[in-house]
Amino acid sequence: MSADGRAFLAVTLPFAWMNLINQASRTVMAVIGPALAVEFALSASELGLLAACMFAAYAIVQLPGGVAIDWFGPRRVQSLVERYDTLYSACRADVDEIAALPGMNRSLAEKVRQALS
């Protein structure tokens, strides 16, 4: 594979993965909407408002994200976003989820979770 092909894949595949995660997170409301409505006694309009807030937050981030890509380049912005997302996900994980990672045992998972707290 040529250098241009490798560069194309190095930039395109992570963006495609992030787009897949984005699309999945946008469909969450359709999947968990009925359970949220029951759990928090939300009306249809309140559930719609919640979904609209999620879409608005996504739209608001588009402009600064595009400007950052223009100023700093896609590789740097992509790297920063992926690192932030990884750190955020790790901070939200509990010990059982960390212990389920390959090569991780329960005692090490507890130490990792304590370090992230």
The first five atom37 places (N, CA, C, CB, O) and aatype in JSON, in Angstrom:
{
  "aatype": [12, 15, 0, 3, 7, 1, 0, 13, 10, 0, 19, 16, 10, 14, 13, 0, 17, 12, 2, 10, 9, 2, 5, 0, 15, 1, 16, 19, 12, 0, 19, 9, 7, 14, 0, 10, 0, 19, 6, 13, 0, 10, 15, 0, 15, 6, 10, 7, 10, 10, 0, 0, 4, 12, 13, 0, 0, 18, 0, 9, 19, 5, 10, 14, 7, 7, 19, 0, 9, 3, 17, 13, 7, 14, 1, 1, 19, 5, 15, 10, 19, 6, 1, 18, 3, 16, 10, 18, 15, 0, 4, 1, 0, 3, 19, 3, 6, 9, 0, 0, 10, 14, 7, 12, 2, 1, 15, 10, 0, 6, 11, 19, 1, 5, 0, 10, 15],
  "atom_mask": [
    [1, 1, 1, 1, 1],
    [1, 1, 1, 1, 1],
    [1, 1, 1, 1, 1],
    [1, 1, 1, 1, 1],
    [1, 1, 1, 0, 1],
    [1, 1, 1, 1, 1],
    [1, 1, 1, 1, 1],
    [1, 1, 1, 1, 1],
    [1, 1, 1, 1, 1],
    [1, 1, 1, 1, 1],
    [1, 1, 1, 1, 1],
    [1, 1, 1, 1, 1],
    [1, 1, 1, 1, 1],
    [1, 1, 1, 1, 1],
    [1, 1, 1, 1, 1],
    [1, 1, 1, 1, 1],
    [1, 1, 1, 1, 1],
    [1, 1, 1, 1, 1],
    [1, 1, 1, 1, 1],
    [1, 1, 1, 1, 1],
    [1, 1, 1, 1, 1],
    [1, 1, 1, 1, 1],
    [1, 1, 1, 1, 1],
    [1, 1, 1, 1, 1],
    [1, 1, 1, 1, 1],
    [1, 1, 1, 1, 1],
    [1, 1, 1, 1, 1],
    [1, 1, 1, 1, 1],
    [1, 1, 1, 1, 1],
    [1, 1, 1, 1, 1],
    [1, 1, 1, 1, 1],
    [1, 1, 1, 1, 1],
    [1, 1, 1, 0, 1],
    [1, 1, 1, 1, 1],
    [1, 1, 1, 1, 1],
    [1, 1, 1, 1, 1],
    [1, 1, 1, 1, 1],
    [1, 1, 1, 1, 1],
    [1, 1, 1, 1, 1],
    [1, 1, 1, 1, 1],
    [1, 1, 1, 1, 1],
    [1, 1, 1, 1, 1],
    [1, 1, 1, 1, 1],
    [1, 1, 1, 1, 1],
    [1, 1, 1, 1, 1],
    [1, 1, 1, 1, 1],
    [1, 1, 1, 1, 1],
    [1, 1, 1, 0, 1],
    [1, 1, 1, 1, 1],
    [1, 1, 1, 1, 1],
    [1, 1, 1, 1, 1],
    [1, 1, 1, 1, 1],
    [1, 1, 1, 1, 1],
    [1, 1, 1, 1, 1],
    [1, 1, 1, 1, 1],
    [1, 1, 1, 1, 1],
    [1, 1, 1, 1, 1],
    [1, 1, 1, 1, 1],
    [1, 1, 1, 1, 1],
    [1, 1, 1, 1, 1],
    [1, 1, 1, 1, 1],
    [1, 1, 1, 1, 1],
    [1, 1, 1, 1, 1],
    [1, 1, 1, 1, 1],
    [1, 1, 1, 0, 1],
    [1, 1, 1, 0, 1],
    [1, 1, 1, 1, 1],
    [1, 1, 1, 1, 1],
    [1, 1, 1, 1, 1],
    [1, 1, 1, 1, 1],
    [1, 1, 1, 1, 1],
    [1, 1, 1, 1, 1],
    [1, 1, 1, 0, 1],
    [1, 1, 1, 1, 1],
    [1, 1, 1, 1, 1],
    [1, 1, 1, 1, 1],
    [1, 1, 1, 1, 1],
    [1, 1, 1, 1, 1],
    [1, 1, 1, 1, 1],
    [1, 1, 1, 1, 1],
    [1, 1, 1, 1, 1],
    [1, 1, 1, 1, 1],
    [1, 1, 1, 1, 1],
    [1, 1, 1, 1, 1],
    [1, 1, 1, 1, 1],
    [1, 1, 1, 1, 1],
    [1, 1, 1, 1, 1],
    [1, 1, 1, 1, 1],
    [1, 1, 1, 1, 1],
    [1, 1, 1, 1, 1],
    [1, 1, 1, 1, 1],
    [1, 1, 1, 1, 1],
    [1, 1, 1, 1, 1],
    [1, 1, 1, 1, 1],
    [1, 1, 1, 1, 1],
    [1, 1, 1, 1, 1],
    [1, 1, 1, 1, 1],
    [1, 1, 1, 1, 1],
    [1, 1, 1, 1, 1],
    [1, 1, 1, 1, 1],
    [1, 1, 1, 1, 1],
    [1, 1, 1, 1, 1],
    [1, 1, 1, 0, 1],
    [1, 1, 1, 1, 1],
    [1, 1, 1, 1, 1],
    [1, 1, 1, 1, 1],
    [1, 1, 1, 1, 1],
    [1, 1, 1, 1, 1],
    [1, 1, 1, 1, 1],
    [1, 1, 1, 1, 1],
    [1, 1, 1, 1, 1],
    [1, 1, 1, 1, 1],
    [1, 1, 1, 1, 1],
    [1, 1, 1, 1, 1],
    [1, 1, 1, 1, 1],
    [1, 1, 1, 1, 1],
    [1, 1, 1, 1, 1]
  ],
  "atom_positions": [
    [[0.85, -1.18, 0.0], [0.0, 0.0, 0.0], [0.9, 1.24, 0.0], [-0.97, 0.0, 1.23], [1.92, 1.29, 0.68]],
    [[0.49, 2.21, -0.76], [1.29, 3.42, -0.88], [1.18, 4.27, 0.38], [0.86, 4.23, -2.1], [0.3, 4.06, 1.22]],
    [[2.07, 5.23, 0.49], [2.05, 6.13, 1.64], [0.76, 6.95, 1.67], [3.27, 7.07, 1.62], [0.21, 7.2, 2.74]],
    [[0.28, 7.35, 0.49], [-0.98, 8.11, 0.43], [-2.15, 7.26, 0.92], [-1.24, 8.6, -1.0], [-3.03, 7.75, 1.62]],
    [[-2.14, 5.99, 0.54], [-3.21, 5.09, 0.98], [-3.2, 4.87, 2.48], [0.0, 0.0, 0.0], [-4.25, 4.84, 3.12]],
    [[-2.0, 4.72, 3.04], [-1.88, 4.55, 4.5], [-2.32, 5.81, 5.23], [-0.45, 4.2, 4.89], [-3.0, 5.73, 6.25]],
    [[-1.94, 6.96, 4.72], [-2.35, 8.22, 5.35], [-3.86, 8.38, 5.28], [-1.65, 9.42, 4.67], [-4.5, 8.81, 6.24]],
    [[-4.43, 8.04, 4.13], [-5.88, 8.13, 3.98], [-6.59, 7.24, 5.0], [-6.31, 7.72, 2.55], [-7.54, 7.68, 5.65]],
    [[-6.13, 6.0, 5.15], [-6.74, 5.09, 6.12], [-6.51, 5.54, 7.55], [-6.2, 3.68, 5.94], [-7.39, 5.39, 8.4]],
    [[-5.32, 6.09, 7.83], [-5.01, 6.54, 9.19], [-5.92, 7.68, 9.63], [-3.56, 6.98, 9.27], [-6.22, 7.81, 10.82]],
    [[-6.36, 8.49, 8.7], [-7.25, 9.6, 9.04], [-8.71, 9.17, 8.92], [-6.98, 10.81, 8.13], [-9.53, 9.52, 9.77]],
    [[-9.05, 8.42, 7.88], [-10.44, 8.1, 7.59], [-11.03, 7.07, 8.55], [-10.56, 7.59, 6.19], [-12.15, 7.25, 9.03]],
    [[-10.31, 6.0, 8.85], [-10.87, 4.96, 9.69], [-11.21, 5.43, 11.11], [-9.91, 3.81, 9.77], [-12.29, 5.11, 11.6]],
    [[-10.34, 6.18, 11.79], [-10.75, 6.68, 13.11], [-11.96, 7.63, 13.04], [-9.58, 7.4, 13.77], [-12.82, 7.6, 13.92]],
    [[-12.02, 8.47, 12.01], [-13.19, 9.33, 11.87], [-14.45, 8.52, 11.6], [-12.98, 10.35, 10.76], [-15.52, 8.85, 12.11]],
    [[-14.32, 7.46, 10.81], [-15.47, 6.6, 10.54], [-15.94, 5.92, 11.83], [-15.12, 5.54, 9.47], [-17.14, 5.79, 12.08]],
    [[-14.98, 5.48, 12.65], [-15.33, 4.86, 13.93], [-16.03, 5.86, 14.85], [-14.06, 4.3, 14.62], [-17.04, 5.54, 15.48]],
    [[-15.49, 7.08, 14.92], [-16.12, 8.1, 15.76], [-17.51, 8.44, 15.24], [-15.24, 9.37, 15.81], [-18.42, 8.71, 16.04]],
    [[-17.7, 8.43, 13.93], [-19.02, 8.7, 13.36], [-20.0, 7.59, 13.72], [-18.92, 8.86, 11.84], [-21.16, 7.86, 14.02]],
    [[-19.54, 6.34, 13.7], [-20.39, 5.23, 14.1], [-20.84, 5.38, 15.55], [-19.65, 3.89, 13.91], [-22.02, 5.19, 15.86]],
    [[-19.9, 5.74, 16.42], [-20.25, 5.95, 17.83], [-21.23, 7.11, 17.96], [-18.98, 6.21, 18.68], [-22.17, 7.04, 18.75]],
    [[-21.01, 8.17, 17.2], [-21.9, 9.33, 17.23], [-23.31, 8.94, 16.8], [-21.35, 10.44, 16.33], [-24.28, 9.3, 17.47]],
    [[-23.43, 8.21, 15.71], [-24.75, 7.81, 15.23], [-25.44, 6.89, 16.24], [-24.64, 7.11, 13.88], [-26.65, 6.99, 16.44]],
    [[-24.68, 6.01, 16.87], [-25.25, 5.13, 17.88], [-25.75, 5.94, 19.07], [-24.22, 4.1, 18.33], [-26.82, 5.65, 19.61]],
    [[-24.98, 6.94, 19.49], [-25.41, 7.74, 20.64], [-26.64, 8.58, 20.3], [-24.27, 8.65, 21.1], [-27.43, 8.9, 21.19]],
    [[-26.8, 8.93, 19.04], [-27.97, 9.71, 18.65], [-29.24, 8.86, 18.61], [-27.73, 10.34, 17.3], [-30.34, 9.39, 18.73]],
    [[-29.09, 7.55, 18.45], [-30.27, 6.68, 18.43], [-30.64, 6.18, 19.82], [-30.02, 5.5, 17.53], [-31.65, 5.5, 19.99]],
    [[-29.84, 6.53, 20.81], [-30.11, 6.08, 22.17], [-31.5, 6.51, 22.64], [-29.05, 6.62, 23.12], [-32.19, 5.75, 23.31]],
    [[-31.91, 7.71, 22.3], [-33.2, 8.21, 22.76], [-34.35, 7.33, 22.27], [-33.41, 9.64, 22.3], [-35.32, 7.11, 22.99]],
    [[-34.25, 6.83, 21.05], [-35.3, 5.96, 20.53], [-35.34, 4.63, 21.28], [-35.1, 5.71, 19.03], [-36.4, 4.04, 21.46]],
    [[-34.18, 4.18, 21.71], [-34.12, 2.88, 22.39], [-34.54, 3.01, 23.85], [-32.7, 2.31, 22.3], [-35.34, 2.21, 24.33]],
    [[-34.0, 4.0, 24.55], [-34.29, 4.1, 25.98], [-35.41, 5.09, 26.29], [-33.05, 4.51, 26.73], [-35.77, 5.26, 27.46]],
    [[-35.96, 5.73, 25.28], [-37.02, 6.72, 25.5], [-38.19, 6.19, 26.31], [0.0, 0.0, 0.0], [-38.59, 6.84, 27.28]],
    [[-38.76, 5.04, 25.94], [-39.89, 4.52, 26.73], [-39.53, 4.25, 28.19], [-40.41, 3.25, 26.11], [-40.32, 4.54, 29.09]],
    [[-38.34, 3.71, 28.44], [-37.92, 3.45, 29.83], [-37.72, 4.76, 30.58], [-36.63, 2.62, 29.85], [-38.07, 4.86, 31.76]],
    [[-37.14, 5.78, 29.92], [-36.99, 7.09, 30.57], [-38.33, 7.71, 30.9], [-36.19, 8.03, 29.67], [-38.52, 8.29, 31.97]],
    [[-39.27, 7.58, 29.97], [-40.6, 8.15, 30.19], [-41.26, 7.53, 31.41], [-41.5, 7.95, 28.94], [-41.89, 8.23, 32.21]],
    [[-41.13, 6.23, 31.57], [-41.72, 5.56, 32.73], [-40.97, 5.91, 34.01], [-41.73, 4.03, 32.52], [-41.58, 6.25, 35.02]],
    [[-39.64, 5.82, 33.97], [-38.82, 6.04, 35.16], [-38.96, 7.44, 35.73], [-37.37, 5.77, 34.84], [-39.06, 7.61, 36.94]],
    [[-38.97, 8.45, 34.85], [-39.01, 9.83, 35.31], [-40.35, 10.5, 35.07], [-37.93, 10.62, 34.63], [-40.48, 11.72, 35.22]],
    [[-41.35, 9.73, 34.69], [-42.71, 10.24, 34.44], [-42.69, 11.4, 33.45], [-43.37, 10.68, 35.75], [-43.26, 12.46, 33.7]],
    [[-42.02, 11.19, 32.31], [-41.92, 12.22, 31.28], [-43.06, 12.08, 30.29], [-40.57, 12.13, 30.55], [-43.43, 10.98, 29.9]],
    [[-43.61, 13.21, 29.91], [-44.62, 13.2, 28.85], [-43.91, 13.09, 27.5], [-45.52, 14.48, 28.9], [-42.68, 13.16, 27.43]],
    [[-44.68, 12.91, 26.46], [-44.1, 12.81, 25.12], [-43.37, 14.1, 24.74], [-45.19, 12.49, 24.08], [-42.31, 14.06, 24.11]],
    [[-43.94, 15.25, 25.12], [-43.29, 16.51, 24.77], [-42.0, 16.7, 25.57], [-44.25, 17.69, 25.03], [-41.03, 17.25, 25.04]],
    [[-41.97, 16.26, 26.82], [-40.74, 16.37, 27.61], [-39.65, 15.44, 27.07], [-41.02, 16.04, 29.09], [-38.47, 15.79, 27.06]],
    [[-40.05, 14.26, 26.63], [-39.1, 13.35, 26.02], [-38.57, 13.92, 24.71], [-39.75, 11.98, 25.79], [-37.39, 13.77, 24.4]],
    [[-39.44, 14.57, 23.95], [-39.01, 15.24, 22.72], [-38.05, 16.38, 23.01], [0.0, 0.0, 0.0], [-37.08, 16.58, 22.28]],
    [[-38.32, 17.13, 24.08], [-37.42, 18.21, 24.47], [-36.04, 17.67, 24.85], [-38.02, 19.01, 25.64], [-35.02, 18.27, 24.51]],
    [[-36.01, 16.55, 25.55], [-34.74, 15.93, 25.91], [-33.96, 15.52, 24.66], [-34.98, 14.72, 26.81], [-32.76, 15.76, 24.57]],
    [[-34.65, 14.92, 23.7], [-34.0, 14.53, 22.45], [-33.53, 15.77, 21.69], [-34.95, 13.7, 21.57], [-32.44, 15.76, 21.11]],
    [[-34.33, 16.83, 21.69], [-33.94, 18.06, 21.0], [-32.7, 18.68, 21.64], [-35.09, 19.06, 21.01], [-31.85, 19.22, 20.94]],
    [[-32.6, 18.61, 22.96], [-31.4, 19.13, 23.65], [-30.16, 18.34, 23.26], [-31.6, 19.09, 25.18], [-29.08, 18.91, 23.1]],
    [[-30.31, 17.03, 23.12], [-29.16, 16.22, 22.7], [-28.73, 16.61, 21.29], [-29.51, 14.71, 22.75], [-27.54, 16.75, 21.02]],
    [[-29.69, 16.79, 20.38], [-29.36, 17.18, 19.01], [-28.77, 18.59, 18.96], [-30.6, 17.1, 18.12], [-27.86, 18.86, 18.17]],
    [[-29.29, 19.49, 19.79], [-28.76, 20.86, 19.83], [-27.32, 20.87, 20.34], [-29.65, 21.76, 20.73], [-26.48, 21.59, 19.81]],
    [[-27.05, 20.08, 21.36], [-25.67, 20.0, 21.87], [-24.73, 19.47, 20.79], [-25.61, 19.1, 23.12], [-23.61, 19.97, 20.65]],
    [[-25.18, 18.48, 20.05], [-24.37, 17.94, 18.95], [-24.13, 19.03, 17.9], [-25.07, 16.72, 18.3], [-23.01, 19.17, 17.4]],
    [[-25.15, 19.78, 17.55], [-25.03, 20.82, 16.53], [-24.13, 21.96, 16.99], [-26.41, 21.36, 16.16], [-23.36, 22.5, 16.19]],
    [[-24.21, 22.33, 18.25], [-23.41, 23.43, 18.78], [-21.92, 23.11, 18.72], [-23.82, 23.75, 20.23], [-21.1, 24.01, 18.52]],
    [[-21.56, 21.85, 18.9], [-20.16, 21.45, 18.89], [-19.58, 21.42, 17.48], [-20.0, 20.08, 19.54], [-18.36, 21.45, 17.31]],
    [[-20.42, 21.36, 16.47], [-19.94, 21.25, 15.1], [-19.08, 22.45, 14.67], [-21.11, 21.11, 14.15], [-18.03, 22.26, 14.06]],
    [[-19.5, 23.65, 14.98], [-18.77, 24.84, 14.54], [-17.38, 24.94, 15.19], [-19.57, 26.09, 14.87], [-16.39, 25.07, 14.46]],
    [[-17.26, 24.88, 16.52], [-15.91, 24.94, 17.08], [-15.05, 23.74, 16.68], [-15.99, 25.04, 18.59], [-13.84, 23.86, 16.54]],
    [[-15.68, 22.59, 16.51], [-14.93, 21.42, 16.06], [-14.36, 21.62, 14.66], [0.0, 0.0, 0.0], [-13.21, 21.26, 14.4]],
    [[-15.16, 22.18, 13.77], [-14.68, 22.46, 12.42], [-13.58, 23.5, 12.39], [0.0, 0.0, 0.0], [-12.61, 23.38, 11.64]],
    [[-13.73, 24.53, 13.21], [-12.69, 25.57, 13.29], [-11.39, 24.98, 13.83], [-13.16, 26.75, 14.18], [-10.31, 25.29, 13.34]],
    [[-11.51, 24.12, 14.86], [-10.31, 23.48, 15.42], [-9.61, 22.61, 14.38], [-10.68, 22.62, 16.65], [-8.39, 22.6, 14.3]],
    [[-10.39, 21.9, 13.57], [-9.79, 21.08, 12.52], [-9.09, 21.96, 11.49], [-10.86, 20.2, 11.83], [-8.02, 21.61, 11.01]],
    [[-9.7, 23.1, 11.15], [-9.06, 24.02, 10.2], [-7.76, 24.59, 10.76], [-10.03, 25.16, 9.85], [-6.77, 24.69, 10.04]],
    [[-7.76, 24.96, 12.03], [-6.58, 25.61, 12.62], [-5.46, 24.62, 12.94], [-6.98, 26.34, 13.89], [-4.3, 24.87, 12.64]],
    [[-5.82, 23.48, 13.56], [-4.81, 22.56, 14.08], [-4.61, 21.32, 13.23], [-5.18, 22.16, 15.47], [-3.64, 20.59, 13.42]],
    [[-5.51, 21.06, 12.31], [-5.41, 19.88, 11.46], [-6.19, 18.71, 12.03], [0.0, 0.0, 0.0], [-6.37, 18.6, 13.24]],
    [[-6.67, 17.84, 11.15], [-7.52, 16.74, 11.6], [-6.8, 15.74, 12.5], [-8.07, 16.01, 10.42], [-7.41, 15.18, 13.41]],
    [[-5.53, 15.52, 12.27], [-4.81, 14.52, 13.06], [-4.71, 14.95, 14.52], [-3.4, 14.29, 12.49], [-4.94, 14.14, 15.42]],
    [[-4.36, 16.2, 14.77], [-4.24, 16.68, 16.16], [-5.59, 16.72, 16.86], [-3.6, 18.07, 16.19], [-5.72, 16.3, 18.02]],
    [[-6.6, 17.22, 16.16], [-7.93, 17.31, 16.77], [-8.48, 15.91, 17.03], [-8.9, 18.11, 15.86], [-9.03, 15.64, 18.1]],
    [[-8.33, 15.03, 16.07], [-8.8, 13.66, 16.22], [-8.11, 12.99, 17.4], [-8.56, 12.85, 14.93], [-8.76, 12.3, 18.19]],
    [[-6.82, 13.17, 17.53], [-6.06, 12.58, 18.62], [-6.54, 13.12, 19.97], [-4.57, 12.86, 18.45], [-6.72, 12.35, 20.91]],
    [[-6.76, 14.42, 20.05], [-7.23, 15.02, 21.3], [-8.61, 14.51, 21.67], [-7.24, 16.54, 21.18], [-8.86, 14.17, 22.83]],
    [[-9.51, 14.46, 20.71], [-10.88, 14.0, 20.98], [-10.88, 12.54, 21.41], [-11.78, 14.19, 19.74], [-11.59, 12.17, 22.35]],
    [[-10.1, 11.71, 20.75], [-10.05, 10.3, 21.12], [-9.46, 10.11, 22.51], [-9.23, 9.52, 20.09], [-9.94, 9.27, 23.28]],
    [[-8.43, 10.87, 22.84], [-7.85, 10.76, 24.19], [-8.84, 11.22, 25.25], [-6.55, 11.59, 24.28], [-8.98, 10.58, 26.3]],
    [[-9.53, 12.32, 24.99], [-10.53, 12.81, 25.94], [-11.64, 11.78, 26.11], [-11.12, 14.16, 25.48], [-12.07, 11.5, 27.23]],
    [[-12.11, 11.22, 25.01], [-13.19, 10.24, 25.07], [-12.75, 8.99, 25.83], [-13.64, 9.86, 23.66], [-13.53, 8.44, 26.61]],
    [[-11.53, 8.55, 25.61], [-11.01, 7.38, 26.33], [-10.91, 7.66, 27.82], [-9.64, 6.99, 25.78], [-11.3, 6.82, 28.63]],
    [[-10.39, 8.81, 28.17], [-10.27, 9.17, 29.59], [-11.64, 9.31, 30.23], [-9.48, 10.48, 29.74], [-11.84, 8.84, 31.36]],
    [[-12.59, 9.93, 29.55], [-13.95, 10.09, 30.07], [-14.58, 8.71, 30.29], [-14.81, 10.94, 29.11], [-15.18, 8.46, 31.34]],
    [[-14.44, 7.84, 29.3], [-15.03, 6.49, 29.43], [-14.38, 5.73, 30.57], [-14.88, 5.71, 28.11], [-15.06, 5.03, 31.32]],
    [[-13.07, 5.86, 30.71], [-12.38, 5.16, 31.79], [-12.82, 5.69, 33.16], [-10.85, 5.31, 31.64], [-12.97, 4.92, 34.1]],
    [[-13.04, 6.98, 33.27], [-13.48, 7.56, 34.54], [-14.89, 7.13, 34.9], [-13.41, 9.09, 34.48], [-15.24, 7.06, 36.08]],
    [[-15.72, 6.84, 33.9], [-17.09, 6.42, 34.15], [-17.22, 4.93, 34.39], [-17.95, 6.82, 32.98], [-18.27, 4.47, 34.86]],
    [[-16.19, 4.15, 34.08], [-16.26, 2.7, 34.22], [-16.17, 2.27, 35.68], [-15.15, 2.03, 33.4], [-15.47, 2.9, 36.48]],
    [[-16.87, 1.19, 36.02], [-16.72, 0.66, 37.37], [-15.68, -0.46, 37.35], [-18.08, 0.14, 37.91], [-15.16, -0.82, 36.3]],
    [[-15.39, -1.0, 38.51], [-14.31, -1.98, 38.65], [-14.59, -3.23, 37.8], [-14.12, -2.38, 40.12], [-13.68, -3.77, 37.18]],
    [[-15.84, -3.68, 37.78], [-16.16, -4.88, 37.01], [-15.93, -4.67, 35.52], [-17.62, -5.29, 37.25], [-15.45, -5.58, 34.83]],
    [[-16.25, -3.49, 35.01], [-16.02, -3.2, 33.59], [-14.53, -3.13, 33.28], [-16.71, -1.89, 33.2], [-14.09, -3.6, 32.23]],
    [[-13.76, -2.54, 34.18], [-12.3, -2.46, 33.97], [-11.69, -3.86, 34.05], [-11.64, -1.52, 35.02], [-10.8, -4.19, 33.27]],
    [[-12.16, -4.67, 35.0], [-11.62, -6.02, 35.16], [-11.94, -6.91, 33.96], [-12.18, -6.65, 36.43], [-11.25, -7.91, 33.74]],
    [[-12.97, -6.58, 33.2], [-13.34, -7.38, 32.02], [-12.4, -7.15, 30.84], [-14.76, -7.06, 31.61], [-12.46, -7.89, 29.85]],
    [[-11.53, -6.14, 30.92], [-10.59, -5.89, 29.83], [-9.57, -7.03, 29.74], [-9.87, -4.54, 30.04], [-9.21, -7.61, 30.76]],
    [[-9.11, -7.34, 28.54], [-8.12, -8.41, 28.39], [-6.84, -8.09, 29.17], [-7.79, -8.63, 26.9], [-6.32, -6.97, 29.1]],
    [[-6.34, -9.07, 29.9], [-5.1, -8.9, 30.65], [-5.27, -8.16, 31.97], [0.0, 0.0, 0.0], [-4.27, -7.81, 32.61]],
    [[-6.49, -7.92, 32.39], [-6.74, -7.16, 33.61], [-7.35, -8.09, 34.65], [-7.69, -5.94, 33.33], [-8.26, -8.86, 34.35]],
    [[-6.84, -8.03, 35.88], [-7.45, -8.8, 36.96], [-8.16, -7.84, 37.92], [-6.38, -9.65, 37.72], [-8.06, -6.62, 37.78]],
    [[-8.87, -8.4, 38.86], [-9.71, -7.59, 39.75], [-8.88, -6.63, 40.61], [-10.54, -8.51, 40.66], [-9.26, -5.47, 40.76]],
    [[-7.77, -7.07, 41.17], [-6.99, -6.2, 42.05], [-6.38, -5.04, 41.26], [-5.88, -7.0, 42.76], [-6.33, -3.91, 41.76]],
    [[-5.91, -5.3, 40.06], [-5.37, -4.24, 39.23], [-6.48, -3.28, 38.81], [-4.67, -4.82, 37.99], [-6.28, -2.06, 38.75]],
    [[-7.66, -3.84, 38.52], [-8.79, -3.0, 38.14], [-9.19, -2.06, 39.29], [-10.0, -3.87, 37.73], [-9.54, -0.9, 39.06]],
    [[-9.12, -2.56, 40.5], [-9.44, -1.72, 41.66], [-8.44, -0.59, 41.81], [-9.47, -2.57, 42.94], [-8.81, 0.53, 42.15]],
    [[-7.15, -0.88, 41.55], [-6.11, 0.16, 41.63], [-6.3, 1.19, 40.54], [-4.71, -0.47, 41.52], [-6.15, 2.39, 40.78]],
    [[-6.64, 0.74, 39.34], [-6.89, 1.67, 38.23], [-8.08, 2.55, 38.54], [-7.12, 0.9, 36.91], [-8.02, 3.77, 38.33]],
    [[-9.16, 1.97, 39.04], [-10.36, 2.74, 39.37], [-10.07, 3.76, 40.47], [-11.5, 1.79, 39.81], [-10.54, 4.9, 40.41]],
    [[-9.29, 3.36, 41.47], [-8.94, 4.28, 42.55], [-8.08, 5.43, 42.02], [-8.21, 3.53, 43.68], [-8.24, 6.57, 42.45]],
    [[-7.17, 5.14, 41.09], [-6.32, 6.17, 40.52], [-7.14, 7.15, 39.69], [-5.22, 5.54, 39.66], [-6.81, 8.34, 39.62]],
    [[-8.21, 6.67, 39.05], [-9.03, 7.54, 38.23], [-10.02, 8.37, 39.04], [-9.78, 6.73, 37.21], [-10.6, 9.33, 38.53]],
    [[-10.22, 8.0, 40.29], [-11.19, 8.73, 41.13], [-10.66, 10.04, 41.62], [-11.61, 7.91, 42.31], [-11.36, 10.76, 42.33]]
  ]
}
